[in-house]
Amino acid sequence: VTSRYHCEFAWVDAAVAADILIEIDGGRITSVSRNAGKVADAVQLGGLVLPGFANAHSHAFQRALRGRTQNKRGNFWSWRDSMYTLAARLTPENYFELARATFAEMILSGVTCVGEFHYVHHDPSGRPYANANAMGEAVVSAAREAGLRITLLDTCYLQGGIGTAPDGTQRRFSDGNAAAWSARADRLRELESSDVIVGAAVHSVRAADPESIARVVQWAGDSGAPLHAHVSEQPGENEACIKAFGRTPTQLLFDRGALSDHFTAVHATHVTDTDIRLLGDNGCTVCFCPTTERDLADGIGPSPELESAGVKLALGSDSQAIIDPIEEMRALEMNTRLRTMERGSHSIASLISAATANGHRALGWHDGGRIAPGALADFIAVDIKSLRTAGASANPEILADAVVFASVASDVHHVVAAGRTVVRDGKHLSIDVANELAKSIAGVV
Ligand SMILES: [Zn+2]
């Protein structure tokens, strides 16, 4: 059944165009027509229509930490203690509720595809549940009910630090060895569908030894699955890796075969010039998480340098400190301005690609993140008559700049994901999101 959407403005071929008709069928865009005029049976989408955002790095459960870690001095490592306390309380049942509400918040902010970097696998003592993938299945079911696409990046996490056994809550994360991780990840593949991809992740060079990293790389390479890893988020990680192996985390991952066009380095905040060249030469993606990186006092990564080296940039909400892909886009450029004292390092097309096509590619959805015939039918409409953008529509040339540099998540008023309308007039059609967030968070804090 063909559905038609008439867009006041839409982002097509890396530019704003007025009066666009999108036709979809079977979850795909079948045609995109210019100068369409009003079509009687078309849904009218006011504002600027963009491809749905890909949130390429998420830990859904960390939504419950929002506002609970702010009022004390500390750094990434002290924040991590609070995160472990929360992680210890998760069960398949309460994680399903929390993830469903968190994914619904994402959809309301325009996210139609999430990459869930998933490492809370086992019960609090570290023993597998009767169904060893109970937690991963809960996360996938949550995404299905919320109505977005998911790439579950099942994460290999075997050590508490380089050469040290997992301790406390970390025991939930560990499969004991890479062979056991691989066997469990194989079974997870049964969940794959038109809206679900199962990929792999190495938590970090801290949490997996070099031989295990090679095993995960092989698992992902055998199937062409996306492979992600946290890389150089903290100087302390670099120091420990250089001390143990005489090379940086990026160089260690390269030596173990990880770097390819299926690989995404998450953060890459503290990378060297050699690391940047390796990531670029191997066609890698780097996923920045600017609102989390500033929240955790990580630092500002070299995004223009990476882009110039040939790296594709993507974006993620990571710790869910806030969920606002528009803010992530502009933070990529704004952080760079603060660091370099120059404006305009990233073009508007580059920022939108980071939030859309590049993120989809990093998550294995190679036909997502575009408004074009054949692409996934995932798109969103952003209000251009809000307090933040009023006045911009008089000049379509500046419309995308006004949206990226001034809009907020709540300006997203309509979301179509996999061909289905999930959000209309700023409301999720099946979930009372704020209420579900409050209830599910109360169940775990
Ligand atoms: Zn992360």
Boltz pocket constraint, residues with backbone or C-beta under 6 A from the ligand:
constraints:
  - pocket:
      binder: B
      contacts: [[A, 57], [A, 59], [A, 117], [A, 230], [A, 266], [A, 318], [A, 319]]
      max_distance: 6.0
